[in-house]
Amino acid sequence: MTKRIEHNQSKSLWNYTLSPGWKPEEVSILKLALMKFGVGKWKKIVKSKCLSGKSIGQIYMQTQRLLGQQSLGDFMGLHLNL
């Protein structure tokens, strides 16, 4: 049985805050990268150079803010339509 996570289970999905050093345009790119590569595919996102200058840690932290989760464990590997 596959666990299905709905966007409405995350109260902050549409009401997130930017991590320090992030611009709204970069968050839009991050959302597309998460859709393409999946959550937890940090190295692939960095290698794609779609967010040049962002480290794996920065991408992880902004993804946490997007999903409103302390831990991203339940989302690892998912391709989310944000």
C-alpha positions as semicolon CSV with decimal commas, in nm:
position;residue;x (nm);y (nm);z (nm)
1;M;0,000;0,000;0,000
2;T;0,142;0,338;-0,103
3;K;0,118;0,623;0,139
4;R;-0,044;0,923;-0,025
5;I;0,032;1,269;0,108
6;E;-0,208;1,543;0,011
7;H;-0,098;1,905;-0,008
8;N;-0,370;2,003;0,238
9;Q;-0,196;1,796;0,506
10;S;0,076;2,058;0,512
11;K;-0,065;2,382;0,648
12;S;0,232;2,590;0,533
13;L;0,254;2,464;0,174
14;W;0,099;2,781;0,040
15;N;0,207;3,002;0,332
16;Y;0,579;2,938;0,357
17;T;0,860;3,173;0,448
18;L;1,177;3,218;0,250
19;S;1,500;3,088;0,393
20;P;1,767;3,356;0,425
21;G;1,923;3,429;0,086
22;W;1,632;3,292;-0,121
23;K;1,433;3,491;-0,375
24;P;1,075;3,407;-0,478
25;E;1,199;3,321;-0,831
26;E;1,443;3,069;-0,687
27;V;1,166;2,904;-0,488
28;S;0,966;2,868;-0,810
29;I;1,267;2,696;-0,967
30;L;1,304;2,474;-0,660
31;K;0,940;2,367;-0,692
32;L;1,000;2,267;-1,054
33;A;1,318;2,081;-0,956
34;L;1,129;1,889;-0,686
35;M;0,865;1,795;-0,941
36;K;1,130;1,677;-1,189
37;F;1,388;1,510;-0,963
38;G;1,191;1,431;-0,646
39;V;1,238;1,518;-0,280
40;G;1,573;1,402;-0,147
41;K;1,744;1,408;-0,485
42;W;1,957;1,698;-0,368
43;K;2,270;1,600;-0,564
44;K;2,071;1,578;-0,887
45;I;1,922;1,921;-0,824
46;V;2,266;2,070;-0,754
47;K;2,421;1,897;-1,058
48;S;2,143;2,033;-1,283
49;K;2,271;2,384;-1,199
50;C;1,914;2,514;-1,199
51;L;1,986;2,676;-0,862
52;S;2,348;2,778;-0,904
53;G;2,506;2,894;-0,584
54;K;2,271;2,694;-0,360
55;S;2,410;2,412;-0,149
56;I;2,239;2,085;-0,066
57;G;2,177;2,218;0,286
58;Q;2,014;2,535;0,157
59;I;1,791;2,337;-0,080
60;Y;1,694;2,097;0,199
61;M;1,607;2,380;0,438
62;Q;1,393;2,566;0,183
63;T;1,216;2,241;0,095
64;Q;1,139;2,192;0,465
65;R;0,985;2,539;0,472
66;L;0,784;2,468;0,157
67;L;0,639;2,149;0,296
68;G;0,602;2,270;0,652
69;Q;0,780;1,964;0,785
70;Q;1,051;1,929;1,045
71;S;1,158;1,609;0,874
72;L;1,128;1,530;0,505
73;G;1,149;1,153;0,560
74;D;0,790;1,087;0,452
75;F;0,848;1,279;0,128
76;M;1,182;1,127;0,018
77;G;1,176;1,018;-0,343
78;L;0,833;1,165;-0,414
79;H;0,786;1,384;-0,718
80;L;0,556;1,653;-0,583
81;N;0,333;1,876;-0,789
82;L;0,374;2,198;-0,595
